[in-house]
Amino acid sequence: MIKNLGVAIALFLSILFVSSNAEACGDYAAFIYKVTKVENGQYWGTGVYDESNVYFTQDNVTTTERFQVGDVVVAYIEPENVEDGLVGVERSLPVGKEGQR
């Protein structure tokens, strides 16, 4: 519960103050993260373009693929519901040196 609250606060602050890591993608904000830790279907990551963090589970992944440390992912979040608004996560296509492992 506390971990989820911390993630929600981090996402909220990211949306408010770090527009360089978020882009509008339809009805959602898209944040780009690099996976830093993988453990039993749980993933942690840091912002590619800022110091934001993300936590998500395999249930949030929109495909059946599993990520590895170093993978770059896009997290789609409902801007008006930062706490529980994670809609889905998918692999990002590598772009420039940020996308390299």
Phi and psi in degrees as a GROMACS rama.xvg file:
@    title "Ramachandran Plot"
@    xaxis  label "Phi"
@    yaxis  label "Psi"
@TYPE xy
-66.3184  -38.69  ILE-2
-62.2668  -43.3016  LYS-3
-64.264  -37.779  ASN-4
-64.2169  -41.5843  LEU-5
-62.2988  -41.0028  GLY-6
-64.6444  -42.7054  VAL-7
-63.1307  -42.5473  ALA-8
-63.7598  -43.6725  ILE-9
-62.1497  -42.364  ALA-10
-66.015  -40.7556  LEU-11
-60.7156  -47.3025  PHE-12
-64.6019  -36.0709  LEU-13
-62.8404  -43.3842  SER-14
-65.5159  -41.1811  ILE-15
-72.6288  -42.1932  LEU-16
-112.935  -10.6249  PHE-17
-126.477  73.0489  VAL-18
-72.5658  -14.3607  SER-19
-70.0369  -20.3899  SER-20
-99.9639  -5.18083  ASN-21
-119.852  141.837  ALA-22
-135.612  149.134  GLU-23
-70.9352  133.533  ALA-24
-138.665  85.6426  CYS-25
68.0166  -125.489  GLY-26
-88.2726  1.28505  ASP-27
-119.71  158.461  TYR-28
-93.5455  137.183  ALA-29
-109.849  123.943  ALA-30
-113.514  140.957  PHE-31
-107.686  125.936  ILE-32
-130.733  154.43  TYR-33
-107.504  127.877  LYS-34
-67.6253  126.759  VAL-35
-111.644  -18.7841  THR-36
-152.956  139.172  LYS-37
-131.395  131.246  VAL-38
-154.978  111.423  GLU-39
50.0072  52.2295  ASN-40
75.388  11.6165  GLY-41
-113.392  143.432  GLN-42
-132.124  143.47  TYR-43
-126.012  147.326  TRP-44
-153.42  165.307  GLY-45
-121.836  153.159  THR-46
-61.3728  137.853  GLY-47
-70.4703  -36.4483  VAL-48
-108.742  2.08748  TYR-49
-156.176  -169.82  ASP-50
-99.2912  16.2521  GLU-51
-71.5115  162.923  SER-52
-128.916  158.819  ASN-53
-142.675  148.576  VAL-54
-130.883  133.795  TYR-55
-152.575  166.119  PHE-56
-114.581  171.832  THR-57
-59.2135  -27.7997  GLN-58
-62.168  -25.951  ASP-59
-82.7823  -12.381  ASN-60
-78.1979  129.564  VAL-61
-78.4551  -8.93183  THR-62
-124.202  -178.083  THR-63
-88.7086  -2.81145  THR-64
-69.0601  155.385  GLU-65
-114.083  142.686  ARG-66
-94.9689  159.96  PHE-67
-121.987  161.081  GLN-68
-56.2612  132.299  VAL-69
100.119  -16.8515  GLY-70
-66.5172  145.592  ASP-71
-101.566  129.998  VAL-72
-128.139  159.065  VAL-73
-113.702  126.415  VAL-74
-104.52  125.935  ALA-75
-99.9819  126.188  TYR-76
-131.093  139.06  ILE-77
-73.1646  117.5  GLU-78
-59.1085  -31.7749  PRO-79
-85.8516  -2.89826  GLU-80
-137.29  68.7787  ASN-81
-66.3529  -38.0522  VAL-82
-62.4506  -47.7731  GLU-83
-120.181  19.5944  ASP-84
-91.5999  10.6265  GLY-85
-68.7699  115.032  LEU-86
-90.0886  -40.5741  VAL-87
-177.138  162.913  GLY-88
-132.878  137.38  VAL-89
-141.698  160.663  GLU-90
-66.7179  140.925  ARG-91
-98.2413  146.251  SER-92
-73.9086  133.724  LEU-93
-60.6094  133.181  PRO-94
-132.656  118.716  VAL-95
64.5084  -166.077  GLY-96
-72.3016  -19.3833  LYS-97
-63.973  -30.8862  GLU-98
-87.6327  -3.78888  GLY-99
-82.86  149.995  GLN-100
